[in-house]
Every structure is written in C-alpha cells, then in structure tokens.
Amino acid sequence: MPVITLPDGAQRTFDAPVTALEVARSIGAGLARSALAARVNDVLCDLSTLITQDSRVALITERAAEGLELMRHSCAHLLAAAVKQLYPDAQVTVGPSTEDGFFYDFAFERAFTPDDLLQIEERMRELAAEDVFLQRIELPHEEAIRIFEALGESYKCEIIRELPEAAVISLYRQGDFVDLCRGPHVPSTGRLKAFKLMKVAGAYWRGNANNAMLQRIYGTCWGDDKALAAYLHRLEEAGKRDHRKLGTQLDLFHFEECAPGSVFWHNKGWTLFQQLIAYMRQRQIEAGYEEVNTPDVMDRALWEISGHWANYRDHMFTTETEDGRVFALKPMNCPGGVAIFAQGIKSYRDLPIRMAEFGKVHRYEPSGALHGLMRVRHFTQDDAHIFCTPAQMQDECETVVKLILDIYRDFDFGDVAIKLSTRPANRIGSDAVWDQLEQALTSALQNMGIDYAINPGEGAFYGPKLEFVLRDAIGRDWQCGTLQVDLNLPERFDIGYINEAGERVRPVMLHRALFGSLERFIGILIEHHAGAFPAWLAPVQAVLLNITDAQSDYVRGLQTQMHRAGIRVIADLRNEKVGYKIREHTLQRIPYLLVAGEREKADGTLSVRNTAGEDLGAMTPTQLIALMRQNPGSSAHMPSP
C-alpha cells in the first residue's frame, strides 16, 4: 500500500503498486492528459513507471523545463523512426535534445536534401497523429546486442558493447521502430505536435575526425504552435541581427585566417571598444577601484602555483626560450593581480583593495568552436580582483552585485538572471573552504532579496561563482558577468595582510568581470540593438549633410565646432541628393542626421532627424551637443563623448 507524497505535501494512499500515470489520474483527468513524465524520489521516470513503495512524486507537464526537454528528446526518436521508414538503409546513431530542440545523427549513403527534410517532417507528423505508445523494454546486455545486430544497426551495437556486461540495457519501442535509450520519454507520439526540421549538417561519429562522417538532422520542438512560431520569429530576427553580418555592413571589424579567433578592429569598431572602456573606467573610479596592468607573458612556474597548468593547460598558448624556460600567454589575469598585491606589506587598514585591469588574455579554442566575436582566442576582459578581510567579504559581494546590475541597466538590459555555480569535480581546496565560499555568495544574494538558480558543478576550479545572464531584445539569454570568491589562490601564492592582532593572515580574493569579454559583449550589444547603438555609445554619433555646395563651408565649420566639443561627427558633402544620403546613413545606423540648407545656414541651425526617421525639428549646435551627451537611460555615469 504505497503512500504517495505530492509536492504540496498532500498524501494519497493506494491499495497496490501504482503507476505514475495512475497517480496523475487520481488527482484529476486534466493532469493525466497533460502529464508527460514524473519525478519519483527525485528520479525522472516514464509515466508507466510502477511505484511499489512510499514515494515522493511530482508530475511533469510541458510547462516545466524538464517536460519540454522530454518532448524534444522524444521528437528525436520520432525523427529517427520517420527516417527508417523512408530510408530503411540509413543507420541510426544518437539523438539527444538540445537547448532549443534536438538532433539525430544518421549514416546514409547519400546526402539528405532539403526536399528529403520536407518528406521526413511530413512522415513525422503522420506518426505523431497515430499516437503510438512509447514502450520501455529492459534486456540483458547480450540480448540487446542481438536485437540491434538483427536490425543491422552497427553503431548501436558499438555503444552497447562499451557498457558493462552486467548492465541492464533499456530500449524504447514505438510501433515497429526500436531505439537504444536510457529514457524517459513522453507516453505517446501524440504528445508531439509543434515541431519543425531545421537543417542538415555533417558530424563525425563521436566528434572524432578520425571516425566516419555522419549526417546530423536538426529540429526544434515546442509545447504548442504559438511557442514554435515565436521561436521561428526569434530566429528570423536573430538572422537580421547577426553581429558578423552587421560588423561588415557597419565597418566595425573583420577576421582573417592568418589570425584565427582574433579580431581586426576597424576604426568604428575600435571607437566602440574604447567607449566601453571609458564607461567602465569611470564607473570603477566612482566605485573605489584602482586600475593596473600586468604582463601578457609569464613563466610556467607562476601557472603551476595558480593551478592553471594542471587544470587549464590544454587551453594555453606556450613557448620555450633558448635557455629552456617555458612561458605562457596568460589565459586569465588573476595571477598578475596577486603578484601586485604581494608587493609590500599590507595591513587590515588597507583592505579592501579593489584592483581593476583591462587585461588581454589568450585561450586556445578549437577551430570549430570559433564564432565571430562570441567565441575568440584573443580577447580583453574587464577584470577586477578585490582583496578583503573575511568580515568584509559579504559586503563586497553585495556591492559588486549591485554595481553589475546597475551597469547592465545602462546598456538596456533590465532582465538579468543570476546563477550560483557550485564546486566542480576538478577543483583545488578543501570542502570546508568551498562550504565557506559558497555560503558567502548565497548569503549575499539572500540578504539582497535576489532570486537565483543553482548551477551545480559549474564553478571555477578555484572557487564558486555567480553568473549573470542577460536577456536581449528578442528573448535570447547571454551569460556575461561573473563574481567568484576565492581562498585558494591566496593560499597557493602565500599572500597575506597584518590583522588587528599583528598576525599575518590570508585575505579573501574576489574575481569580478562585468562585461566578461569586451569582444563578446560588443557582439551581444550589436545583436541586442540590431547595430543601432544609443548615441553616447555609437561610433559615429551624427552625420552632417549639405543640400547644395552653398552650405559646404557652413557644414565644415559646424563639424570642427562639434569635434572640439567631443562629438563623433562626420560630414557628407558629396554632390548627391540629400534623400539619397539620408537613406544611406540610415542604413549605417547613425543616430542623428543633421541637414543644412540655406534656411538653416541663415539661422545658424540644423534640421535634425534620428535614425528611426523622426523629424526632431531645428536645433542650434549648442542644443545638438547637449542632446548627444544625453543617455537614453538617464544615467549620470556616462563619459563625455
């Protein structure tokens, strides 16, 4: 007679073992229709799972993230079943869910075409309409191999042979199609209604270039057609906002094969880059930071002390000198900051010391992982390292969190999620130290009344961290800033300060970045604003346009006046119609278009339009300069243009 405890604490007693689906039916017919799976004693299970003892049970629907992931995984199986029906000679390999959908890898003698994808998707819809039950089957190791050998599925046999012989192998059957899978899955194919196949690409078996090349079919799956349509609209918008395309269109940057993963900044892009640094420099001065700079290349011995050599070596660029010394391009700025702190004797009266650095770092990323500004090998971090006493640690954490959230608002990111990344398996330091550090971050957030999620096992190898996730204009999430607390590096580098009792003790070290990588943050800004930056940030804030040659000298004089006031303005004196010039500079996303005709010349004014096409009327140069120094977010922290 199992007793089932529900999430709200309510209990239900059954006369015999009961399935999760029967538990759902006992609660209500609506829940039974919408339930996809169940979490039984914290283990995700099929609805058909038999519960034989007292258990905690939570029903999972498509509204939960777990439910959507289940649907996507099941949709991958639906894809495989459709492919096998249409192309019986294709071999199935693996098909997981992804962040926005699913994929499945196939071995097939010819390339799948766009027409093939249309046919496969249509067959998937037919199979979904049949509402076929997904049945879990558990078999001994050798029997599972025999089944897939009989089906001619050599890749599945390879996977099973690598599992322990004593292992019980789980399969899922839907109609005539059988697949190897740990599960769980939705109860039947009829639960899968809002899906679409997106593209096909090449993929090596198990990601190894020495293995066979397979074909990976990507798809997306959502809870309903409305959510699917919204996702497809986001993709369309993302295509229009692609920072790589806009980077070329707006003449901001480019990449070359001679320096993969490194950015060639053009004048406009470098101006944008420097505006970010100027903004952050001003905010850090106001917040009590001192700015430092440390070498790009340092001896291997330093990285051995820090733990990077053992934990991060594969991502470091190194070189050996003629005397046998090994040096590395720094992948992180932390050891340099420690070296500066270590100079001279520090007292508790000196703390906290907030040390900021716009440090160039280099990390080896596989060629296939490089992606425009979002994933590079050479980039700049707005790093800071705060050295404080244990008693100051929580206050410093709270101050950093407030600063980060305030800065994001200045860039029009008001929707920010915070994740606490806890100790990873590969780490340095004792569990007692990790307990202390994780508690400091937790207490800071709780004291501020800020909601957060747990990201288990995703902390840095030397300490837990907070990750700040921004939501952009079209609903995508970007992980940017971080705050890490660390007692391990101070111990490894043997740094200390003199406390009130005259004893030398260890400081706490906080690692903080707000933009994260300036390159990546610029990529996010380009896509968030679709290249139309706010005026204070835009590489070119305004363009002066004459109507005829008679206004050329007037325009040149205004350009000089505005340059002297720090406004980034250009003049277009070409012998073209003013409408043509307006359209051209609008496509360049220049915030203000300033037109001078004979009337404006006589009045000492300019006719002002913004990039949205709005006519703002006539303004004097003084009024224009004041306008372009304003920030749409009305922050007092913006640097002068």
C-alpha positions as CSV (number, residue, x, y, z in Angstrom):
1,M,0.0,0.0,0.0
2,P,2.3,2.8,-1.2
3,V,1.8,6.3,0.2
4,I,2.4,9.0,-2.4
5,T,3.5,12.4,-1.2
6,L,2.9,15.2,-3.6
7,P,4.9,18.4,-3.9
8,D,2.4,20.4,-1.8
9,G,2.7,17.9,1.0
10,A,-0.6,16.2,0.3
11,Q,-0.6,12.4,0.5
12,R,-2.5,9.7,-1.3
13,T,-2.6,6.0,-0.3
14,F,-3.1,3.2,-2.9
15,D,-4.1,-0.4,-2.3
16,A,-1.4,-1.8,-4.6
17,P,1.6,-0.7,-6.6
18,V,0.6,2.2,-8.8
19,T,2.0,3.8,-12.0
20,A,2.8,7.5,-12.1
21,L,0.0,7.9,-14.7
22,E,-2.5,6.4,-12.2
23,V,-1.3,8.9,-9.6
24,A,-2.0,11.7,-12.1
25,R,-5.5,10.3,-12.8
26,S,-6.2,10.2,-9.0
27,I,-5.5,13.9,-8.9
28,G,-7.6,14.9,-12.0
29,A,-8.3,13.9,-15.6
30,G,-6.8,17.2,-16.8
31,L,-3.5,16.5,-15.2
32,A,-3.5,12.9,-16.6
33,R,-4.0,14.3,-20.1
34,S,-1.2,16.9,-19.7
35,A,1.4,14.9,-17.7
36,L,4.4,13.8,-19.7
37,A,6.5,12.1,-17.0
38,A,7.1,12.0,-13.3
39,R,9.8,12.7,-10.8
40,V,9.8,9.8,-8.3
41,N,12.0,10.3,-5.3
42,D,14.0,12.9,-7.4
43,V,14.4,10.5,-10.3
44,L,12.8,11.4,-13.6
45,C,10.7,8.4,-14.8
46,D,8.2,7.5,-17.5
47,L,4.5,7.7,-16.6
48,S,4.4,3.9,-16.9
49,T,6.9,3.5,-14.1
50,L,5.4,1.3,-11.3
51,I,5.7,2.7,-7.8
52,T,5.9,-0.1,-5.2
53,Q,6.8,1.8,-2.0
54,D,6.2,5.1,-0.3
55,S,7.5,7.8,-2.6
56,R,7.6,11.5,-3.3
57,V,6.0,12.1,-6.7
58,A,5.9,15.2,-8.9
59,L,4.1,15.2,-12.2
60,I,5.9,16.8,-15.1
61,T,4.0,18.7,-17.8
62,E,5.1,20.6,-20.9
63,R,5.1,23.8,-18.9
64,A,8.2,22.7,-17.0
65,A,11.7,22.9,-18.5
66,E,12.0,19.1,-17.9
67,G,8.8,18.5,-19.8
68,L,10.0,20.5,-22.8
69,E,13.3,18.6,-22.8
70,L,11.5,15.3,-22.7
71,M,9.4,16.3,-25.7
72,R,12.5,17.3,-27.6
73,H,14.2,14.0,-26.8
74,S,11.1,12.1,-27.9
75,C,10.9,14.1,-31.1
76,A,14.5,13.0,-31.9
77,H,13.2,9.4,-31.7
78,L,10.2,10.4,-33.9
79,L,12.7,11.7,-36.4
80,A,14.7,8.5,-36.4
81,A,11.5,6.4,-36.8
82,A,10.5,8.5,-39.8
83,V,13.9,8.3,-41.4
84,K,14.0,4.5,-41.0
85,Q,10.6,4.2,-42.7
86,L,11.5,6.4,-45.6
87,Y,15.2,5.2,-45.9
88,P,15.5,1.7,-44.5
89,D,19.2,1.5,-45.3
90,A,20.0,4.5,-43.1
91,Q,21.7,3.6,-39.8
92,V,20.7,5.4,-36.6
93,T,23.4,6.5,-34.1
94,V,22.5,9.0,-31.4
95,G,19.8,11.7,-31.0
96,P,19.7,13.9,-27.9
97,S,17.7,17.0,-27.1
98,T,19.4,20.4,-27.3
99,E,18.8,23.9,-25.8
100,D,16.1,24.7,-28.4
101,G,15.3,21.4,-30.0
102,F,17.0,18.1,-30.9
103,F,19.1,16.4,-33.5
104,Y,19.8,12.9,-34.7
105,D,22.9,11.6,-36.5
106,F,22.5,9.1,-39.4
107,A,24.9,7.1,-41.5
108,F,23.4,7.1,-45.0
109,E,25.0,6.5,-48.5
110,R,23.9,9.9,-49.9
111,A,23.4,13.4,-48.6
112,F,20.0,14.3,-47.3
113,T,18.4,17.2,-49.4
114,P,16.0,20.0,-48.4
115,D,13.3,18.0,-50.2
116,D,14.2,15.0,-48.1
117,L,13.7,17.0,-44.9
118,L,10.2,18.1,-46.0
119,Q,9.3,14.4,-46.6
120,I,10.8,13.3,-43.3
121,E,8.9,16.1,-41.4
122,E,5.7,15.1,-43.1
123,R,6.2,11.4,-42.1
124,M,6.9,12.6,-38.5
125,R,3.5,14.3,-38.5
126,E,1.8,11.2,-39.7
127,L,3.5,9.1,-37.0
128,A,2.6,11.7,-34.3
129,A,-1.0,11.6,-35.4
130,E,-1.1,7.9,-34.9
131,D,-0.5,8.5,-31.2
132,V,1.7,5.4,-30.9
133,F,2.7,4.4,-27.3
134,L,6.4,4.5,-26.4
135,Q,7.2,1.3,-24.5
136,R,10.2,0.9,-22.3
137,I,11.9,-2.5,-22.6
138,E,14.8,-3.7,-20.4
139,L,17.1,-6.5,-21.6
140,P,20.3,-8.2,-20.7
141,H,23.5,-6.9,-22.4
142,E,23.9,-9.8,-25.0
143,E,20.2,-9.9,-25.9
144,A,20.2,-6.2,-26.6
145,I,23.2,-6.6,-28.9
146,R,21.5,-9.5,-30.8
147,I,18.4,-7.3,-31.4
148,F,20.4,-4.5,-33.0
149,E,22.6,-6.9,-34.9
150,A,19.5,-8.3,-36.4
151,L,18.4,-4.8,-37.3
152,G,21.8,-4.1,-38.9
153,E,22.4,-1.2,-36.5
154,S,26.2,-1.4,-36.0
155,Y,26.5,1.9,-34.3
156,K,24.0,0.9,-31.6
157,C,25.9,-2.4,-31.1
158,E,29.1,-0.5,-30.6
159,I,27.5,1.7,-27.9
160,I,26.1,-1.4,-26.1
161,R,29.5,-3.3,-26.2
162,E,31.1,-0.5,-24.3
163,L,28.7,-0.8,-21.5
164,P,29.4,-3.3,-18.6
165,E,28.2,-6.8,-19.4
166,A,26.2,-6.9,-16.2
167,A,24.3,-3.8,-17.2
168,V,20.6,-3.9,-17.9
169,I,20.0,-2.2,-21.3
170,S,16.9,-0.1,-21.9
171,L,15.2,0.2,-25.3
172,Y,12.2,2.1,-26.4
173,R,9.7,0.7,-28.9
174,Q,7.2,2.9,-30.8
175,G,5.4,0.8,-33.4
176,D,7.9,-1.1,-35.5
177,F,10.8,1.2,-34.5
178,V,13.2,0.2,-31.7
179,D,15.9,2.5,-30.3
180,L,18.5,2.3,-27.6
181,C,17.8,4.9,-24.9
182,R,18.0,5.5,-21.2
183,G,14.8,7.5,-21.3
184,P,12.4,8.7,-20.0
185,H,10.1,9.7,-22.8
186,V,6.6,11.1,-23.3
187,P,3.9,8.5,-23.1
188,S,3.0,8.5,-26.8
189,T,3.8,10.2,-30.1
190,G,0.5,12.2,-30.0
191,R,2.1,14.5,-27.4
192,L,4.4,15.8,-30.1
193,K,2.6,18.4,-32.2
194,A,4.7,21.6,-32.6
195,F,8.0,20.7,-34.3
196,K,9.9,21.5,-37.4
197,L,13.1,20.2,-39.0
198,M,15.6,23.0,-39.5
199,K,18.7,21.8,-41.3
200,V,21.2,19.0,-42.0
201,A,24.9,19.2,-41.4
202,G,27.9,16.9,-41.2
203,A,29.1,15.5,-37.9
204,Y,31.9,13.0,-37.1
205,W,30.9,9.8,-35.2
206,R,31.5,10.7,-31.5
207,G,33.0,14.0,-32.5
208,N,36.3,12.4,-33.6
209,A,37.6,13.5,-37.0
210,N,39.2,10.0,-37.4
211,N,35.7,8.4,-37.4
212,A,33.1,8.2,-40.1
213,M,31.3,11.4,-41.2
214,L,27.6,11.2,-40.4
215,Q,24.6,13.4,-41.3
216,R,23.1,15.4,-38.5
217,I,19.5,16.5,-38.9
218,Y,18.5,19.3,-36.6
219,G,15.0,20.1,-35.5
220,T,13.1,22.2,-32.9
221,C,10.1,21.2,-30.8
222,W,7.8,23.3,-28.5
223,G,4.8,22.9,-26.4
224,D,2.4,24.4,-28.9
225,D,2.3,26.1,-32.3
226,K,2.3,29.6,-30.8
227,A,5.6,28.9,-29.0
228,L,7.0,27.3,-32.2
229,A,6.0,30.4,-34.2
230,A,7.6,32.7,-31.6
231,Y,10.8,30.7,-31.8
232,L,10.9,30.8,-35.6
233,H,10.3,34.6,-35.4
234,R,13.3,34.9,-33.0
235,L,15.5,33.0,-35.4
236,E,14.4,35.3,-38.2
237,E,15.2,38.3,-36.1
238,A,18.5,36.8,-35.0
239,G,19.5,36.4,-38.6
240,K,18.8,40.1,-39.3
241,R,20.8,41.0,-36.2
242,D,23.8,38.6,-36.8
243,H,26.8,40.6,-35.4
244,R,29.1,39.1,-38.1
245,K,26.9,40.5,-40.9
246,L,26.4,43.8,-39.2
247,G,30.1,44.0,-38.3
248,T,30.9,44.0,-42.0
249,Q,27.9,46.2,-43.0
250,L,28.8,48.9,-40.4
251,D,32.6,48.6,-41.0
252,L,33.3,47.6,-37.4
253,F,35.7,44.6,-37.7
254,H,36.7,41.6,-39.6
255,F,38.5,38.2,-39.2
256,E,41.3,36.7,-41.2
257,E,42.7,33.1,-41.5
258,C,46.2,34.4,-40.6
259,A,45.0,35.1,-37.0
260,P,42.0,32.7,-36.4
261,G,39.9,33.7,-33.4
262,S,41.5,37.2,-33.2
263,V,39.7,40.4,-34.2
264,F,40.8,43.0,-36.7
265,W,39.2,46.1,-35.3
266,H,38.4,48.9,-37.8
267,N,38.2,52.5,-36.7
268,K,34.5,52.5,-36.0
269,G,34.7,49.2,-34.1
270,W,37.7,50.3,-32.1
271,T,35.9,53.6,-31.2
272,L,33.0,51.5,-29.9
273,F,35.5,49.3,-27.9
274,Q,37.2,52.4,-26.4
275,Q,33.8,53.9,-25.4
276,L,33.1,50.7,-23.4
277,I,36.4,51.0,-21.7
278,A,35.9,54.7,-21.0
279,Y,32.5,54.0,-19.5
280,M,33.7,51.2,-17.3
281,R,36.8,53.1,-16.2
282,Q,34.6,55.9,-15.0
283,R,32.3,53.5,-13.1
284,Q,35.2,51.8,-11.5
285,I,36.8,55.1,-10.4
286,E,33.5,56.0,-8.7
287,A,33.3,52.6,-7.0
288,G,36.8,52.9,-5.5
289,Y,38.8,50.7,-7.9
290,E,42.5,51.4,-8.8
291,E,43.5,50.4,-12.4
292,V,46.6,48.2,-13.0
293,N,48.1,46.4,-15.9
294,T,50.1,43.1,-15.9
295,P,52.3,41.3,-18.4
296,D,50.8,39.2,-21.2
297,V,53.5,36.5,-21.0
298,M,54.6,34.9,-17.7
299,D,56.7,31.9,-16.7
300,R,55.2,28.4,-16.4
301,A,56.1,28.4,-12.7
302,L,53.5,31.0,-12.0
303,W,50.8,29.0,-13.7
304,E,51.9,25.9,-11.8
305,I,51.4,27.7,-8.5
306,S,48.0,29.1,-9.6
307,G,46.8,25.6,-10.7
308,H,46.2,26.7,-14.3
309,W,49.0,24.5,-15.6
310,A,47.3,21.4,-14.2
311,N,43.7,22.4,-14.8
312,Y,43.8,24.6,-17.9
313,R,47.0,23.6,-19.8
314,D,45.1,22.4,-22.9
315,H,43.7,26.0,-23.4
316,M,47.0,27.8,-23.0
317,F,49.4,29.1,-25.7
318,T,53.0,28.4,-24.7
319,T,56.6,28.9,-25.9
320,E,60.0,27.8,-24.8
321,T,63.1,30.1,-24.9
322,E,66.6,29.1,-25.8
323,D,67.6,28.7,-22.1
324,G,64.8,26.1,-21.7
325,R,62.3,28.3,-19.8
326,V,58.6,27.8,-20.7
327,F,56.4,30.9,-20.9
328,A,52.6,31.1,-21.4
329,L,50.4,33.8,-22.8
330,K,48.0,34.5,-19.9
331,P,44.6,32.8,-20.2
332,M,43.5,34.8,-17.1
333,N,44.5,37.9,-15.3
334,C,44.3,36.6,-11.7
335,P,48.0,35.6,-11.0
336,G,49.1,39.1,-12.2
337,G,46.7,40.8,-9.7
338,V,48.0,38.5,-6.9
339,A,51.6,39.5,-7.8
340,I,50.8,43.2,-7.5
341,F,49.1,42.6,-4.1
342,A,52.1,40.7,-2.9
343,Q,54.4,43.8,-3.3
344,G,54.9,45.4,0.1
345,I,53.3,44.8,3.4
346,K,49.5,45.1,3.6
347,S,47.5,46.0,6.7
348,Y,43.9,45.3,7.5
349,R,43.5,49.1,7.3
350,D,44.4,48.9,3.6
351,L,41.6,46.5,2.8
352,P,39.5,46.2,0.8
353,I,41.8,46.7,-2.2
354,R,39.9,46.8,-5.5
355,M,42.2,46.3,-8.4
356,A,40.9,46.6,-11.9
357,E,42.5,45.6,-15.2
358,F,41.6,45.7,-18.9
359,G,43.7,42.6,-19.5
360,K,44.4,40.9,-22.8
361,V,44.0,37.1,-22.4
362,H,44.6,34.2,-24.9
363,R,42.9,30.9,-24.8
364,Y,43.1,28.1,-27.3
365,E,39.6,27.3,-28.6
366,P,39.1,24.5,-31.2
367,S,38.7,26.0,-34.7
368,G,35.2,24.6,-35.0
369,A,34.1,26.4,-31.8
370,L,35.2,29.9,-33.0
371,H,32.1,32.1,-33.7
372,G,32.6,35.7,-34.6
373,L,33.0,37.9,-31.5
374,M,31.2,35.4,-29.4
375,R,34.0,32.8,-29.2
376,V,37.5,34.0,-29.9
377,R,41.1,33.1,-28.8
378,H,42.4,36.6,-28.1
379,F,40.2,39.0,-26.1
380,T,40.1,41.7,-23.4
381,Q,38.5,41.2,-20.0
382,D,37.2,43.9,-17.7
383,D,38.7,42.0,-14.8
384,A,38.9,43.2,-11.2
385,H,40.3,41.4,-8.1
386,I,39.2,42.5,-4.7
387,F,41.3,41.6,-1.7
388,C,39.4,41.9,1.5
389,T,39.1,40.5,5.0
390,P,36.6,37.6,5.7
391,A,34.4,40.1,7.6
392,Q,34.3,42.3,4.5
393,M,33.6,39.5,2.1
394,Q,29.8,39.5,2.1
395,D,29.5,43.3,1.9
396,E,31.9,43.4,-1.0
397,C,29.9,40.7,-2.8
398,E,26.7,42.7,-2.4
399,T,28.4,45.8,-3.6
400,V,29.7,44.0,-6.7
401,V,26.2,42.6,-7.5
402,K,24.6,46.0,-7.2
403,L,27.2,47.5,-9.5
404,I,26.8,44.8,-12.1
405,L,23.0,45.1,-12.2
406,D,23.2,48.9,-12.3
407,I,25.7,48.8,-15.2
408,Y,23.5,46.4,-17.2
409,R,20.6,48.7,-16.9
410,D,22.7,51.5,-18.5
411,F,23.0,49.2,-21.5
412,D,19.3,48.4,-21.7
413,F,19.5,45.0,-20.0
414,G,16.8,45.1,-17.4
415,D,16.1,41.4,-17.4
416,V,19.0,39.7,-15.6
417,A,19.0,36.2,-14.1
418,I,21.7,35.1,-11.6
419,K,23.0,31.6,-11.3
420,L,25.2,30.2,-8.5
421,S,27.8,27.8,-9.9
422,T,29.0,25.4,-7.2
423,R,32.1,23.3,-6.8
424,P,33.2,21.2,-9.8
425,A,34.6,17.7,-9.6
426,N,38.0,19.0,-10.8
427,R,38.9,21.6,-8.1
428,I,41.5,22.8,-5.7
429,G,41.0,23.5,-2.0
430,S,39.2,21.7,0.9
431,D,35.5,21.1,1.2
432,A,35.5,23.3,4.3
433,V,36.8,26.2,2.2
434,W,34.3,25.6,-0.5
435,D,31.5,25.5,2.1
436,Q,32.6,28.9,3.3
437,L,32.8,30.5,-0.1
438,E,29.5,29.1,-1.4
439,Q,27.8,30.3,1.8
440,A,29.2,33.8,1.3
441,L,27.6,34.1,-2.2
442,T,24.4,32.6,-1.0
443,S,24.1,34.9,2.0
444,A,24.8,38.0,-0.2
445,L,22.0,37.2,-2.6
446,Q,19.6,36.3,0.2
447,N,20.4,39.4,2.1
448,M,19.7,41.5,-1.0
449,G,16.4,39.6,-1.7
450,I,17.6,38.5,-5.1
451,D,16.3,35.3,-6.6
452,Y,18.9,32.9,-8.1
453,A,19.2,29.4,-9.5
454,I,21.8,26.8,-8.7
455,N,24.2,25.6,-11.4
456,P,25.7,22.5,-9.8
457,G,29.3,21.6,-10.5
458,E,29.9,24.6,-12.8
459,G,32.2,26.7,-10.6
460,A,35.8,27.6,-11.5
461,F,38.4,25.1,-10.3
462,Y,39.5,27.6,-7.5
463,G,36.1,28.9,-6.3
464,P,32.3,29.1,-6.7
465,K,30.9,31.9,-8.8
466,L,27.8,33.9,-9.6
467,E,26.9,34.1,-13.3
468,F,24.9,37.0,-14.7
469,V,22.6,36.1,-17.6
470,L,21.2,38.9,-19.8
471,R,18.1,38.6,-21.8
472,D,18.3,40.5,-25.1
473,A,15.7,42.3,-27.2
474,I,14.5,39.1,-28.9
475,G,14.4,36.9,-25.8
476,R,17.8,35.2,-26.0
477,D,19.9,34.6,-22.9
478,W,23.6,35.5,-22.7
479,Q,25.9,34.7,-19.8
480,C,28.2,37.7,-19.3
481,G,29.4,38.9,-15.9
482,T,30.8,36.7,-13.1
483,L,31.7,37.1,-9.5
484,Q,33.9,34.5,-7.9
485,V,35.1,34.1,-4.3
486,D,38.4,32.5,-3.7
487,L,40.6,31.5,-0.7
488,N,42.6,29.0,-2.7
489,L,44.8,31.3,-4.8
490,P,45.8,33.5,-1.7
491,E,46.9,30.2,0.0
492,R,48.8,28.9,-3.1
493,F,50.6,32.2,-3.6
494,D,51.1,32.7,0.2
495,I,49.9,36.3,0.2
496,G,48.7,37.9,3.4
497,Y,48.0,41.0,5.4
498,I,48.6,42.1,9.0
499,N,45.4,41.9,11.1
500,E,44.4,43.8,14.2
501,A,46.4,41.4,16.4
502,G,49.6,41.9,14.4
503,E,49.3,38.4,12.8
504,R,49.9,37.7,9.1
505,V,46.6,36.2,7.8
506,R,45.1,35.4,4.4
507,P,42.9,37.8,2.5
508,V,39.8,36.7,0.6
509,M,40.1,37.2,-3.1
510,L,37.1,38.2,-5.2
511,H,37.3,37.8,-9.0
512,R,34.9,40.1,-10.9
513,A,34.1,40.8,-14.5
514,L,31.0,42.7,-15.7
515,F,31.3,42.7,-19.5
516,G,33.2,39.4,-19.3
517,S,34.9,39.6,-22.6
518,L,34.7,43.1,-24.2
519,E,34.7,41.4,-27.7
520,R,31.8,39.1,-26.8
521,F,29.8,41.9,-25.0
522,I,30.2,44.1,-28.2
523,G,28.8,41.1,-30.2
524,I,25.8,40.9,-27.8
525,L,25.3,44.7,-28.0
526,I,25.3,44.6,-31.8
527,E,22.6,41.9,-31.9
528,H,20.6,43.5,-29.0
529,H,20.4,46.9,-30.7
530,A,20.5,45.5,-34.2
531,G,23.5,47.8,-34.8
532,A,21.6,50.9,-33.8
533,F,23.5,51.9,-30.7
534,P,22.4,54.6,-28.4
535,A,24.0,58.0,-29.3
536,W,26.5,58.1,-26.4
537,L,27.9,54.7,-27.5
538,A,27.7,54.9,-31.3
539,P,31.0,55.0,-33.2
540,V,29.6,57.9,-35.2
541,Q,27.0,59.9,-33.3
542,A,25.9,62.2,-36.2
543,V,26.4,63.0,-39.8
544,L,26.2,66.5,-41.3
545,L,24.5,66.7,-44.7
546,N,24.5,69.7,-47.0
547,I,21.8,70.1,-49.6
548,T,23.9,72.1,-52.1
549,D,27.6,73.2,-52.3
550,A,26.5,76.6,-51.0
551,Q,26.3,75.1,-47.4
552,S,29.7,73.2,-47.6
553,D,31.7,75.8,-45.6
554,Y,28.9,76.1,-43.0
555,V,28.9,72.4,-42.5
556,R,32.7,72.2,-42.3
557,G,32.6,74.9,-39.6
558,L,30.0,73.0,-37.6
559,Q,31.9,69.8,-37.9
560,T,35.0,71.5,-36.4
561,Q,32.9,73.0,-33.6
562,M,31.3,69.7,-32.7
563,H,34.7,67.8,-32.9
564,R,36.1,70.3,-30.4
565,A,33.1,69.5,-28.1
566,G,34.0,65.8,-28.3
567,I,31.1,64.8,-30.6
568,R,31.9,62.0,-33.0
569,V,30.5,63.5,-36.2
570,I,31.3,63.2,-39.9
571,A,30.3,65.3,-42.9
572,D,28.9,64.1,-46.2
573,L,29.5,66.8,-48.7
574,R,29.0,64.7,-51.8
575,N,27.2,66.0,-54.8
576,E,24.2,63.7,-54.2
577,K,20.5,64.3,-53.4
578,V,20.0,64.7,-49.7
579,G,17.3,62.0,-49.7
580,Y,19.9,59.5,-51.1
581,K,22.4,60.5,-48.4
582,I,19.8,60.2,-45.7
583,R,18.8,56.7,-46.8
584,E,22.5,55.6,-47.0
585,H,23.4,56.8,-43.5
586,T,20.2,55.5,-42.0
587,L,21.4,52.0,-43.1
588,Q,24.6,52.7,-41.3
589,R,22.5,53.2,-38.1
590,I,24.0,56.7,-37.4
591,P,21.8,58.0,-34.5
592,Y,21.4,61.6,-35.8
593,L,21.2,63.0,-39.3
594,L,21.9,66.8,-39.4
595,V,20.7,68.6,-42.6
596,A,21.8,72.1,-43.6
597,G,20.1,74.1,-46.3
598,E,20.1,77.8,-47.0
599,R,17.5,78.4,-44.2
600,E,19.5,76.5,-41.6
601,K,22.7,78.3,-42.7
602,A,21.0,81.7,-42.3
603,D,19.5,80.8,-38.9
604,G,22.7,79.1,-37.6
605,T,20.8,75.8,-37.0
606,L,20.5,72.3,-38.4
607,S,17.4,70.2,-39.2
608,V,17.6,67.1,-37.1
609,R,16.4,63.6,-37.9
610,N,17.0,60.4,-35.9
611,T,17.8,57.0,-37.3
612,A,14.2,56.0,-36.8
613,G,13.2,58.6,-39.3
614,E,11.6,61.0,-36.8
615,D,11.9,64.8,-37.5
616,L,13.2,66.5,-34.4
617,G,13.0,70.0,-35.8
618,A,15.7,72.7,-36.0
619,M,18.4,72.9,-33.3
620,T,21.4,75.1,-32.7
621,P,24.9,73.4,-32.4
622,T,24.8,74.0,-28.6
623,Q,21.5,72.2,-28.4
624,L,22.8,69.3,-30.5
625,I,25.9,68.9,-28.4
626,A,23.8,68.7,-25.3
627,L,21.4,66.2,-26.9
628,M,24.2,63.9,-28.0
629,R,25.7,63.9,-24.5
630,Q,22.5,62.6,-23.0
631,N,22.0,58.9,-22.3
632,P,18.6,57.4,-23.1
633,G,18.8,55.5,-19.7
634,S,19.3,58.9,-18.0
635,S,22.4,57.6,-16.1
636,A,24.8,60.0,-14.6
637,H,27.7,57.8,-15.2
638,M,28.2,58.2,-19.0
639,P,31.6,59.5,-20.1
640,S,31.6,62.6,-22.2
641,P,31.6,61.8,-26.0
